[in-house]
């Protein structure tokens, strides 16, 4: 239990591994490990007891048999505060930025929100003197907590020595701020947005920004949805109006919603602050295609590309209606404005009925066998498979392909599809993983239906495709030009055909 009720951890420390290594290799003498211990003791002194304020850091808590991605996700979900150790390494790490994004999304969906009064739940600890313009957009506007020795604004500096008085001074300021924010969670009647506290079974709808010409239609849609007792409206965005902050807030609301509604007219709508060529309605459609579960796009019947003065916006609408739908499944309909509200309510009823029905049967569980160097590609593929209702396991590996054969065997027994990742690792690693999997499948009687090689950037030699193991045809899934859903779908189709009688 954490010091705060309702959370598993009080503080989540997010950091780049490069900031914790020493010349002798990663150990508990690294800077991050020392910072963790100092903060732990300082907070223990504030509350008066040791081991009461719970701080989570991945190196300390992850066990050898735990799945990295899910463990991190669970820890973020259960944490009250997020401490980001900002450095050049942190900003260069896609995984660190993903941790930050996940915390923002989950915090925005909680009754407390991202801030308690003026106190942000995100703490920016500056290991390097990173310019404000380079900070991630999710960071609060506050000045952050400097833990570097930069003598002037043009220097990056290095993290200060944890044994120094300068470090202790900075630590006191950070500890006071963290403790103050933790205490605000316990204050009676914290500010809560009741519309966000969804009870189980509620259906959440996001109604996007629209042009003034359809504002009355949007109001009717919102008012009708409010009449349904089991429908909750997501918070309207904007504000915030600035481009980066808008994208963060809108993406979080859209991803949390069961349905996003987009009313588009011949006019693009309000321009985004700082981006004259883009409007809020158009940008929110783009975010829905990337993050939404069920985007519904409604356009008046009389609106044609020829009737739109803005050529870029006209091309955008034409692409939505007639172009390939690569990023996500969405619904595009032309309707009279007078019946748009009815179409939205009809879509809500359809999706609610689908949710009430049993989920479609899983096509067959999939094991993602990846080296730690290629785990980000495994995360991307895993998200796509989950949307396709495919149960997904991950099997991260170290440099030795023969390591953890026992766990590899146990996971192969549970799946029908294997995907081996070929990105930063040499081809020999991939080839050996496929060979080991085939040997296990034959000797242990694993129900392996299909095997794919996920080819991540950079481009690979064509000669590698000639590898053809016995009894199992490989599906070469080329993602070197970006994530390719078609390649994944072909692998799933192959597994389905093999599963069918006589396949």
Secondary structure in CASP SS format (residue, H / E / C, confidence):
PFRMAT SS
TARGET T0000
AUTHOR 0000-0000-0000
METHOD secondary structure of the structure
MODEL  1
X C 1.00
X C 1.00
X C 1.00
X C 1.00
X C 1.00
X C 1.00
X C 1.00
X C 1.00
X E 1.00
X E 1.00
X E 1.00
X E 1.00
X E 1.00
X E 1.00
X C 1.00
X C 1.00
X H 1.00
X H 1.00
X H 1.00
X H 1.00
X E 1.00
X E 1.00
X C 1.00
X C 1.00
X E 1.00
X E 1.00
X C 1.00
X C 1.00
X C 1.00
X C 1.00
X H 1.00
X H 1.00
X H 1.00
X H 1.00
X H 1.00
X H 1.00
X H 1.00
X H 1.00
X H 1.00
X H 1.00
X H 1.00
X H 1.00
X H 1.00
X H 1.00
X H 1.00
X H 1.00
X H 1.00
X C 1.00
X C 1.00
X C 1.00
X C 1.00
X C 1.00
X C 1.00
X C 1.00
X E 1.00
X E 1.00
X C 1.00
X H 1.00
X H 1.00
X H 1.00
X H 1.00
X C 1.00
X C 1.00
X C 1.00
X C 1.00
X C 1.00
X C 1.00
X H 1.00
X H 1.00
X H 1.00
X H 1.00
X H 1.00
X H 1.00
X H 1.00
X H 1.00
X H 1.00
X H 1.00
X C 1.00
X E 1.00
X E 1.00
X E 1.00
X E 1.00
X E 1.00
X E 1.00
X E 1.00
X E 1.00
X C 1.00
X H 1.00
X H 1.00
X H 1.00
X H 1.00
X C 1.00
X C 1.00
X H 1.00
X H 1.00
X H 1.00
X H 1.00
X H 1.00
X H 1.00
X H 1.00
X H 1.00
X H 1.00
X H 1.00
X H 1.00
X H 1.00
X H 1.00
X H 1.00
X H 1.00
X H 1.00
X C 1.00
X C 1.00
X C 1.00
X C 1.00
X C 1.00
X E 1.00
X E 1.00
X C 1.00
X C 1.00
X E 1.00
X E 1.00
X C 1.00
X E 1.00
X E 1.00
X E 1.00
X E 1.00
X E 1.00
X C 1.00
X C 1.00
X C 1.00
X C 1.00
X C 1.00
X H 1.00
X H 1.00
X H 1.00
X C 1.00
X C 1.00
X C 1.00
X C 1.00
X C 1.00
X C 1.00
X C 1.00
X C 1.00
X C 1.00
X C 1.00
X E 1.00
X E 1.00
X C 1.00
X E 1.00
X C 1.00
X C 1.00
X C 1.00
X C 1.00
X C 1.00
X C 1.00
X C 1.00
X C 1.00
X C 1.00
X C 1.00
X E 1.00
X C 1.00
X C 1.00
X C 1.00
X C 1.00
X C 1.00
X H 1.00
X H 1.00
X H 1.00
X H 1.00
X H 1.00
X H 1.00
X H 1.00
X H 1.00
X H 1.00
X H 1.00
X H 1.00
X H 1.00
X H 1.00
X H 1.00
X H 1.00
X H 1.00
X H 1.00
X H 1.00
X H 1.00
X H 1.00
X H 1.00
X C 1.00
X C 1.00
X C 1.00
X C 1.00
X C 1.00
X C 1.00
X C 1.00
X C 1.00
X H 1.00
X H 1.00
X H 1.00
X C 1.00
X C 1.00
X C 1.00
X C 1.00
X C 1.00
X C 1.00
X E 1.00
X E 1.00
X E 1.00
X E 1.00
X E 1.00
X C 1.00
X C 1.00
X C 1.00
X C 1.00
X H 1.00
X H 1.00
X H 1.00
X H 1.00
X H 1.00
X H 1.00
X H 1.00
X H 1.00
X H 1.00
X H 1.00
X H 1.00
X H 1.00
X H 1.00
X H 1.00
X H 1.00
X C 1.00
X C 1.00
X C 1.00
X C 1.00
X E 1.00
X E 1.00
X E 1.00
X C 1.00
X C 1.00
X C 1.00
X C 1.00
X C 1.00
X C 1.00
X C 1.00
X C 1.00
X E 1.00
X H 1.00
X H 1.00
X H 1.00
X H 1.00
X H 1.00
X H 1.00
X H 1.00
X H 1.00
X H 1.00
X H 1.00
X H 1.00
X H 1.00
X H 1.00
X H 1.00
X C 1.00
X C 1.00
X E 1.00
X E 1.00
X E 1.00
X E 1.00
X E 1.00
X E 1.00
X C 1.00
X C 1.00
X C 1.00
X C 1.00
X C 1.00
X C 1.00
X E 1.00
X E 1.00
X E 1.00
X C 1.00
X E 1.00
X E 1.00
X E 1.00
X E 1.00
X E 1.00
X H 1.00
X H 1.00
X H 1.00
X H 1.00
X H 1.00
X H 1.00
X H 1.00
X H 1.00
X H 1.00
X H 1.00
X H 1.00
X H 1.00
X C 1.00
X C 1.00
X C 1.00
X E 1.00
X E 1.00
X E 1.00
X E 1.00
X E 1.00
X E 1.00
X C 1.00
X C 1.00
X C 1.00
X C 1.00
X H 1.00
X H 1.00
X H 1.00
X C 1.00
X C 1.00
X C 1.00
X H 1.00
X H 1.00
X H 1.00
X H 1.00
X H 1.00
X H 1.00
X H 1.00
X H 1.00
X H 1.00
X H 1.00
X H 1.00
X H 1.00
X C 1.00
X C 1.00
X C 1.00
X C 1.00
X C 1.00
X C 1.00
X C 1.00
X E 1.00
X E 1.00
X E 1.00
X E 1.00
X E 1.00
X E 1.00
X C 1.00
X H 1.00
X H 1.00
X H 1.00
X H 1.00
X H 1.00
X H 1.00
X H 1.00
X H 1.00
X H 1.00
X H 1.00
X H 1.00
X H 1.00
X H 1.00
X H 1.00
X H 1.00
X H 1.00
X H 1.00
X H 1.00
X H 1.00
X H 1.00
X C 1.00
X C 1.00
X C 1.00
X C 1.00
X C 1.00
X C 1.00
X C 1.00
X C 1.00
X C 1.00
X E 1.00
X E 1.00
X E 1.00
X E 1.00
X E 1.00
X E 1.00
X H 1.00
X H 1.00
X H 1.00
X H 1.00
X H 1.00
X H 1.00
X H 1.00
X H 1.00
X H 1.00
X H 1.00
X H 1.00
X H 1.00
X H 1.00
X H 1.00
X H 1.00
X H 1.00
X C 1.00
X C 1.00
X C 1.00
X C 1.00
X E 1.00
X E 1.00
X E 1.00
X E 1.00
X E 1.00
X E 1.00
X C 1.00
X C 1.00
X C 1.00
X C 1.00
X C 1.00
X C 1.00
X C 1.00
X H 1.00
X H 1.00
X H 1.00
X H 1.00
X H 1.00
X H 1.00
X H 1.00
X H 1.00
X C 1.00
X C 1.00
X C 1.00
X C 1.00
X E 1.00
X E 1.00
X E 1.00
X E 1.00
X E 1.00
X E 1.00
X C 1.00
X C 1.00
X C 1.00
X C 1.00
X H 1.00
X H 1.00
X H 1.00
X H 1.00
X H 1.00
X H 1.00
X H 1.00
X H 1.00
X H 1.00
X H 1.00
X H 1.00
X H 1.00
X H 1.00
X H 1.00
X H 1.00
X H 1.00
X H 1.00
X H 1.00
X C 1.00
X C 1.00
X C 1.00
X C 1.00
X C 1.00
X E 1.00
X E 1.00
X E 1.00
X E 1.00
X E 1.00
X E 1.00
X C 1.00
X C 1.00
X C 1.00
X C 1.00
X C 1.00
X C 1.00
X H 1.00
X H 1.00
X H 1.00
X H 1.00
X H 1.00
X C 1.00
X C 1.00
X C 1.00
X C 1.00
X C 1.00
X C 1.00
X C 1.00
X E 1.00
X E 1.00
X E 1.00
X E 1.00
X E 1.00
X C 1.00
X C 1.00
X C 1.00
X C 1.00
X C 1.00
X C 1.00
X H 1.00
X H 1.00
X H 1.00
X H 1.00
X H 1.00
X H 1.00
X H 1.00
X H 1.00
X H 1.00
X H 1.00
X H 1.00
X H 1.00
X H 1.00
X H 1.00
X H 1.00
X C 1.00
X C 1.00
X C 1.00
X C 1.00
END
